[in-house]
Amino acid sequence: MSTLASSPHYPQQPDSKFTSGPAVPSRVHVELGKNTPSVYSFFEQATSTWTYVVVDPASKEAAVIDPVLDYDHPSGKISTETADGILAFIQEKRLVVRYILETHAHADHLTGAQYYKRSLGGNVPVCIGSRIKQVQQTFARVYDVDSTLFNDTFDVYFKDDEHFTLGGMPCKVMHLPGHTPDHLGYVFGRAVFTGDSIFMPDVGSARADFPGGNVKDLYNSMQRLLSLPSDHLLFVGHDYPPDRDVEDVVTIEDQRRRNKHVKAGTDEATFTAFRSARDAQLGAPKLLHPSLQVNIRAGKLPLADKEGRVFFKVPVRATLALSG
């Protein structure tokens, strides 16, 4: 049992600093069944990311899953408009946030975990899979980061099959490697928050070619999800709709019937051949370098220089001898 199960309530008082007003959820899911929370889904359009506010209606205890910061790549400007709207929503509903849950170290957006933690009083734990340490070691070398900066960066490092509670509701942690080695899913009753381990049926699956990713692990993680009861609900981390409105959730049964990459009957060899060939054609995500440098440190920016400036590093690959 995780030590979080006995964590105290954290006092959080509504304030008026979020002047933009509460965000309106893109989707609302309530009365989903026994031990299943209400789910408020917020879609961040610039990176096609879903952030979830998961609530035990009886206690009003909540968890925030995969929060986002706004980042304008050409200008280097980071802002908190999306986060402020969700925080204002949390305050309006008088929710008590117990956990900030990361599904993995994202490579396509900057996490807002530290901003949420500070805005909520500084005591809400930021949680991630224990194998984040492997990801940190990999990218410390890529970006020349002092590994001591990772000491206790996150507050909780979950292992597979750990449990914690949200109000009166149990949550089971699922290790779902493949897209990244640290990847987790969170199972609250019928509701399963999958991150990038599976997408909507007409989108299929995520890439598995990042350092530490593994296409066979991804296949096995998807099969683990598809082995859950058919009425379970999979809440995805992103949506990239080909010709429909964005969606956040699908049943296991629908995934088994329609997922274009791993529907029922798709064997490992077929999936790995397709996914490997597809990944070989993909370019790097636009926000890869800033995202990883922030996300492996739980939302903390790189250290400022003596003039207070903060920079992201971009590794350069060149065949010409032009340095010096």
N, C-alpha and C positions, 0 to 999 in steps of 0.2 A: 504494500500500500504506500502511495506517495505521501511524503510529509506534508503536502499541501492539504490533505484531508482534514487536518486539525488546525489549519491556519486561522487566525482571528479575522473578524470583520474589519475592514478598513474604513474609517470615517471619511466620507466624501461629501462636501457641502456644495450645492449649486452656487455658481457665481455668474457674473454678467460679462465676463471678458470675451465671450464668443459672440461678437456683435453681428455676425452674418445670419444668425438664426439657426434653428435646428435643421439638419438635413432631413429630407423626406426619403424614407427607404424606397428603393426600387421595387422590392418585393417584401411582403409580410406573410409569415407562415405561423399560424397559431393552432392550438388544440390538435397537435400531431400524434398524441397518444401517451401512454404511461411512460413516465421518466424521460419524456422527450420535451425539450425546451421550446419556447417560442423563438423564432428566428427572424431577425430584421436584416435584410440584405442590401448593401450599398454598392453600386457599381461605379468604379472610377474609370472614366472613358479613355483617358490618355494612355493608360497601360492595360485596359480591359481586365481590370482586377476586381474581384469580389472581396469586400470586407464584410464580415458577419458580426453582428451583435447578438449573442445567444443568451437567453434570459430564462431563469426559473421563475414562472409567474407567481408562485406562492411566496417566495422570499424576496423577489426582485434582485437577486444576485445575478450577475452577468459576466460573460467573458467576451473579449474582443479578439477576433481571429483575423490575422493577416492585415493589420492596419497599414495605411499608405501615406507617404508624404508626397506633395506635389513638387515635381522637379522639371524645370525648363532647361533642356540640354544645351541649346545654343547659347543662352545667356548665363548658365550656371546658377540660376536663381532657384532656391528652395523656399517653398511656402507651405502653409498649413491650412489652406482653405478647406480641403476635403476633411482633414482631421478635425478641424474646429466645428464643422457642421455635424459630424457624428458625435463629438463630445457634447455639443449643445443638445443633441437628441437624447443622449444618455442623461444629461442633467434635467431636461424637461420631463423625462419619464421617471426621474428619481431612482435610477438604477444604482446599485452598488457593484462596481466592477471588481471582481476577485482575481481575474487572470487576464493577461495578454498572451495569447497563444500564437506562436509562429508554426506554420506547417513545415517550413524549410528556409534556408538562406536563399532568397529570391535573386534572380539575375536580371529581372526586367522592371523592377521598381524599387524605390527606397522605402524601407519600413519606417512607419511612424511610431514604433514601439516605445522609444525613449521619450518622445514628445507626449504620448498618452500617459506614460508612467509619471512624468513630472506634472502634467496637468491634473492628474488624479491624486496627487499628494505624495508621490514618490515611494509608496509602499507596495504597489501592486506588482507581483512578480511577472517578469518576462520569461516565457517558457519556450523551449525548443527541444529537439531530439538530441540525445547525448552524442551522436556522431557528428554534431556540428564541429567538434574538436578536430576531426579529420579534415573537414572543409576548411577550417581556420588554418591548419598547418599547410594545406595545399596553397591557399591564396596568400598566406604570409610571405611565401617565397616569390609569388608572382608580383606582388606589390611592395616587396621589401618592407614589411611591417614587423616591428619588434613584437615577438610572440608574447612578451610579458603584458602587452596591452589586452590580451585575451583573458587574463586572469579574472575569473568570476564576472565575465562580461554579461552573461545571461544569469538569471536568478535560479532557474530550475532546468535541469537536463533530464528529460524523460527517457526511459527505456521502454522497449516493447512490452505490451501487456500491463503496464502500470495503470493504476486507477486513482482518480481523485473525485471530489464531489463539488457540484455547483448547487448551492442551496441544498435541497433534498435529492438532487439528481446525480447519479453516478456517471462518470465518464471513463471510458477505456481508451488508452493510447495504443495506436497501431503503428508499428514501424513499416513504412512503405517505400523502401529504397528503389532506385532505378533512375528517376529523374535527377535526384541528388542522393548521396548516401545518408544524409541526415533526415530524410523526409518522413513526416508523421501524418497520420490521420487521427481525428478525434471522434469517438463514437459516443453520442449522447442518446440513449434509447434507440429510436428508429433513425435519428439524424446522424449522418456521417459526413464530416468535413474533410474532403479529400485532398485539398491543395492541388498540386499539379500531377497527381498520380493517375488521374483519369479525367477526361473532359466529357462534354455533352456527346451523345451518340453520333451526331453528324460532324463533330470535330475529331473525336477519337481518342488520341493519346498525345502526351507531351514528348518532347525530344529527350534523348538519353545520352547525349554526346558531350555534356559538360564534364570537366575533370571529376572523377569519382562516380559519374553516372554509369549505368550498366543496363543494356537493353534486355538482357535475360532477367535481371532483377525487376525491371519495370513490368515485364510480362507477368512474373510471379506475383508482384504486388497487385496488379490489376485482377488477376485470378483470385487473390485473397479477398478483394472487395466484392467480386462477383459471386463469391461463395456465401456471402451474407444472405439473410432471409430476403425473399423477393420483394417484400413491401418496404424494405429499408430505403431511405432517401439519401442520395449522394449529392451533397452541395459542393460544387466545383470551385476551383480557385480562380479560374479565368473563363471567359467565353468569347469566342471568335465566330459569331454567327455568319454562315455563308449567305443566307437569304431569308432571315427571320429576325424577330426581336431578340434581344439578349435574354438568356435564361440562366437560372442559378441552380436548379435542382432537377433530378430525374430519379426514377425508381431503379432498383437493381434489376427488376424484371425487364424494364425497357432497355437498359444497357445490354442485357443478355441478348435481347432480340435484335437491337439496332446498332450497337456500337460498330462503326465501320472498320475499326482496327482489331477489336477483340470480342466480337459477338460470339455467342455459344458455338463451339465447334472449331474455333480458330486455334491451331496448334502453335507451339512455341517457335518452331522453325519458320513458319509462315510469317508470324509477327516480327521476329527478329530480323528476317531478311528485308521485309518492308521498312521497318523502323530505321534500320542501319542505312539503307539506301536513301531514305528520305532525309535523315539527319545530315548525310554527306552533302546535301544540296542546300542546306540552310546556312544563312549568314549569322553572325553574332547578334544578339539582341542589342538594340540601340543604346540601352542604359546599362549594359553589362558591367562596365568598369566602375562607374559610380555606385551602382547598386551593390555589388559585392563588397566594395570597400566600406560601405555603411552597414550592410546587413550581417557580415560576419562579426560585427561588434555590436549587434543588437540595436542598431539605429544611431550609434554614436558616429559623429563625423570624424574624419582624420584630424590629428593634432594640428593646431594652428602654429604658424611660424612666429618669429619674434615680433612681427608687425601685426599679428592677429589675423593673418590671411589663412584660408583653408584651401587646399588644392587636392584634386583627385589625380592619381597617376594613371597614365595610359601606356602600357607596354608597346613598344614599336618593333615591328618585324621588317627588316630591310636586308636586301642582298648587297646593297651598295655600302662601301666603307666611307660613310659621310660624317661619322661622329668625330668629336675632337674639339 
